[in-house]
C-alpha cells in the first residue's frame, strides 16, 4: 500500500502592512510585549506559552532579520488565536491590529503555504510561496513547534522569482504529537503568513 507522499494542512493566511488601526474584538490582551531579536540568540518568550528559539539547528544565532520574521509571525498568532484567512494592519512592533478576510498575496499574486507532511514514522516541514509576480525581492521563512514545545526555524529563502521554497526539516517523530507551523513571506513593509497543524503518526 502506498502512503501519500505528503499531507498538507494549510489553515490560514494573513498580511501585515504599516498603518495603525483599532484592535478587533477577538484580539487578546498581551501579558508581555514581543521580544526583540538578539545577536546572542537563545530562547525567548513571544507570549505566554509560546517560546521561540533564535538559534539555528547547529546552535548559532539566526540572522537578525530572520529572527524578526519569526517574532512577527508568532506575535500575530498569539494576538489572534484561532483566526484564519485574514489581512491585518499594524504599526511595526505594535500589538494593536485589525483584521478582514483575504486569501492571496495581494497585488503580487500567488500564495504562501506552510507544509506539514505526515506519514507513519515520518514528519517533514517546509514553507513555499508560488505564482508570484517576477522582480520583487521577497524573503520566506518557516517556523514549527512539536508537542507544544519551543518554536524552531525550518529555514529561509529569498529572491525576486515567482517561486520560493525553504529547506525541508525531516524527523522520525513520536506518534500522536501535535505539530504547529507558520510560514511568512515579506518584502518592504508587507508580510503574509500561513499557519498549519497536524498530528504525527
C-alpha positions as a Python dict, from the first residue, in 0.01 Angstrom:
ca = {
    (1, 'X'): (0, 0, 0),
    (2, 'X'): (143, 336, -97),
    (3, 'X'): (139, 612, 163),
    (4, 'X'): (68, 959, 19),
    (5, 'X'): (396, 1146, -26),
    (6, 'X'): (269, 1433, 180),
    (7, 'X'): (-24, 1557, 380),
    (8, 'X'): (-71, 1930, 364),
    (9, 'X'): (-265, 2131, 615),
    (10, 'X'): (-295, 2496, 516),
    (11, 'X'): (-506, 2670, 775),
    (12, 'X'): (-488, 3047, 737),
    (13, 'X'): (-311, 3335, 573),
    (14, 'X'): (-261, 3690, 694),
    (15, 'X'): (-92, 4001, 559),
    (16, 'X'): (84, 4264, 770),
    (17, 'X'): (127, 4620, 648),
    (18, 'X'): (215, 4951, 812),
    (19, 'X'): (-72, 5163, 948),
    (20, 'X'): (-237, 5194, 1291),
    (21, 'X'): (-589, 5061, 1349),
    (22, 'X'): (-802, 4968, 1648),
    (23, 'X'): (-773, 4613, 1784),
    (24, 'X'): (-1052, 4377, 1672),
    (25, 'X'): (-1291, 4228, 1924),
    (26, 'X'): (-1117, 3888, 1908),
    (27, 'X'): (-769, 4027, 1982),
    (28, 'X'): (-613, 3902, 2305),
    (29, 'X'): (-450, 4143, 2550),
    (30, 'X'): (-79, 4066, 2586),
    (31, 'X'): (75, 3989, 2922),
    (32, 'X'): (421, 4061, 2778),
    (33, 'X'): (549, 4266, 2485),
    (34, 'X'): (702, 4080, 2188),
    (35, 'X'): (1075, 4022, 2239),
    (36, 'X'): (1344, 4191, 2033),
    (37, 'X'): (1585, 3994, 1811),
    (38, 'X'): (1917, 3913, 1979),
    (39, 'X'): (2269, 3885, 1839),
    (40, 'X'): (2330, 3630, 2117),
    (41, 'X'): (2038, 3408, 2009),
    (42, 'X'): (1881, 3182, 2270),
    (43, 'X'): (1519, 3109, 2359),
    (44, 'X'): (1269, 3395, 2407),
    (45, 'X'): (904, 3410, 2514),
    (46, 'X'): (686, 3564, 2242),
    (47, 'X'): (371, 3548, 2455),
    (48, 'X'): (259, 3327, 2746),
    (49, 'X'): (302, 2963, 2644),
    (50, 'X'): (478, 3041, 2312),
    (51, 'X'): (858, 3028, 2306),
    (52, 'X'): (1092, 3073, 2011),
    (53, 'X'): (1449, 2950, 1965),
    (54, 'X'): (1654, 3226, 1795),
    (55, 'X'): (1932, 2978, 1710),
    (56, 'X'): (1970, 2758, 1401),
    (57, 'X'): (1993, 2374, 1428),
    (58, 'X'): (2370, 2398, 1487),
    (59, 'X'): (2320, 2634, 1784),
    (60, 'X'): (2436, 2955, 1612),
    (61, 'X'): (2213, 3266, 1631),
    (62, 'X'): (1989, 3311, 1327),
    (63, 'X'): (2029, 3634, 1125),
    (64, 'X'): (1851, 3927, 1294),
    (65, 'X'): (1608, 3969, 1001),
    (66, 'X'): (1508, 3601, 1024),
    (67, 'X'): (1459, 3630, 1400),
    (68, 'X'): (1233, 3934, 1346),
    (69, 'X'): (1027, 3748, 1083),
    (70, 'X'): (965, 3464, 1327),
    (71, 'X'): (880, 3701, 1613),
    (72, 'X'): (634, 3892, 1390),
    (73, 'X'): (457, 3578, 1270),
    (74, 'X'): (425, 3423, 1615),
    (75, 'X'): (319, 3756, 1769),
    (76, 'X'): (28, 3777, 1526),
    (77, 'X'): (-69, 3420, 1608),
    (78, 'X'): (-54, 3498, 1981),
    (79, 'X'): (-274, 3807, 1941),
    (80, 'X'): (-534, 3627, 1726),
    (81, 'X'): (-578, 3267, 1845),
    (82, 'X'): (-799, 3063, 1617),
    (83, 'X'): (-824, 3331, 1350),
    (84, 'X'): (-775, 3229, 987),
    (85, 'X'): (-769, 3382, 638),
    (86, 'X'): (-728, 3746, 733),
    (87, 'X'): (-544, 4063, 643),
    (88, 'X'): (-405, 4280, 919),
    (89, 'X'): (-263, 4629, 954),
    (90, 'X'): (-34, 4743, 1233),
    (91, 'X'): (248, 4980, 1316),
    (92, 'X'): (581, 4798, 1334),
    (93, 'X'): (618, 4615, 1663),
    (94, 'X'): (269, 4712, 1785),
    (95, 'X'): (21, 4472, 1942),
    (96, 'X'): (-288, 4657, 1815),
    (97, 'X'): (-412, 4503, 1489),
    (98, 'X'): (-730, 4498, 1280),
    (99, 'X'): (-848, 4213, 1059),
    (100, 'X'): (-1064, 4147, 750),
    (101, 'X'): (-1075, 3841, 520),
    (102, 'X'): (-814, 3789, 245),
    (103, 'X'): (-672, 3478, 81),
    (104, 'X'): (-384, 3572, -151),
    (105, 'X'): (-58, 3765, -171),
    (106, 'X'): (-228, 4091, -273),
    (107, 'X'): (-129, 4269, -592),
    (108, 'X'): (183, 4050, -619),
    (109, 'X'): (-38, 3744, -677),
    (110, 'X'): (31, 3391, -558),
    (111, 'X'): (8, 3229, -217),
    (112, 'X'): (227, 3133, 77),
    (113, 'X'): (189, 2785, 229),
    (114, 'X'): (315, 2613, 541),
    (115, 'X'): (370, 2244, 455),
    (116, 'X'): (340, 1973, 720),
    (117, 'X'): (383, 1627, 564),
    (118, 'X'): (288, 1337, 789),
    (119, 'X'): (331, 962, 731),
    (120, 'X'): (388, 676, 977),
    (121, 'X'): (729, 737, 1134),
    (122, 'X'): (796, 1046, 921),
    (123, 'X'): (741, 1420, 960),
    (124, 'X'): (856, 1686, 711),
    (125, 'X'): (822, 2061, 747),
    (126, 'X'): (880, 2340, 494),
    (127, 'X'): (728, 2658, 354),
    (128, 'X'): (668, 2769, -5),
    (129, 'X'): (538, 3067, -194),
    (130, 'X'): (428, 3036, -555),
    (131, 'X'): (262, 3203, -855),
    (132, 'X'): (406, 3543, -762),
    (133, 'X'): (490, 3826, -999),
    (134, 'X'): (859, 3833, -1102),
    (135, 'X'): (1100, 4105, -993),
    (136, 'X'): (1013, 4190, -632),
    (137, 'X'): (1276, 4065, -385),
    (138, 'X'): (1094, 3871, -111),
    (139, 'X'): (1203, 3668, 191),
    (140, 'X'): (1023, 3349, 300),
    (141, 'X'): (1072, 3199, 646),
    (142, 'X'): (938, 2891, 825),
    (143, 'X'): (894, 2801, 1196),
    (144, 'X'): (746, 2498, 1373),
    (145, 'X'): (671, 2353, 1714),
    (146, 'X'): (634, 1984, 1802),
    (147, 'X'): (432, 1871, 2104),
    (148, 'X'): (377, 2227, 2226),
    (149, 'X'): (750, 2286, 2259),
    (150, 'X'): (968, 2580, 2160),
    (151, 'X'): (930, 2700, 1801),
    (152, 'X'): (1231, 2632, 1577),
    (153, 'X'): (1329, 2765, 1235),
    (154, 'X'): (1277, 2540, 933),
    (155, 'X'): (1468, 2770, 702),
    (156, 'X'): (1458, 3076, 486),
    (157, 'X'): (1462, 3153, 114),
    (158, 'X'): (1477, 3484, -71),
    (159, 'X'): (1487, 3628, -421),
    (160, 'X'): (1289, 3803, -696),
    (161, 'X'): (1148, 3490, -862),
    (162, 'X'): (795, 3357, -890),
    (163, 'X'): (857, 3062, -652),
    (164, 'X'): (1039, 3027, -318),
    (165, 'X'): (1092, 2716, -105),
    (166, 'X'): (1265, 2681, 233),
    (167, 'X'): (1467, 2373, 327),
    (168, 'X'): (1270, 2070, 445),
    (169, 'X'): (1330, 1956, 804),
    (170, 'X'): (1262, 1584, 848),
    (171, 'X'): (1208, 1383, 1168),
    (172, 'X'): (1115, 1039, 1292),
    (173, 'X'): (852, 1164, 1541),
    (174, 'X'): (676, 1021, 1842),
    (175, 'X'): (323, 931, 1722),
    (176, 'X'): (29, 1138, 1846),
    (177, 'X'): (205, 1472, 1896),
    (178, 'X'): (59, 1797, 1765),
    (179, 'X'): (277, 1986, 1517),
    (180, 'X'): (220, 2357, 1451),
    (181, 'X'): (392, 2556, 1178),
    (182, 'X'): (386, 2910, 1047),
    (183, 'X'): (526, 3047, 720),
    (184, 'X'): (592, 3415, 647),
    (185, 'X'): (684, 3592, 324),
    (186, 'X'): (790, 3956, 349),
    (187, 'X'): (914, 4246, 143),
    (188, 'X'): (938, 4613, 238),
    (189, 'X'): (669, 4687, 498),
    (190, 'X'): (443, 4396, 397),
    (191, 'X'): (434, 4038, 524),
    (192, 'X'): (197, 3748, 455),
    (193, 'X'): (151, 3443, 678),
    (194, 'X'): (11, 3091, 660),
    (195, 'X'): (-17, 2854, 954),
    (196, 'X'): (-83, 2481, 968),
    (197, 'X'): (-113, 2196, 1216),
    (198, 'X'): (-115, 1816, 1213),
    (199, 'X'): (-82, 1512, 1441),
    (200, 'X'): (221, 1285, 1399),
    (201, 'X'): (177, 917, 1312),
}
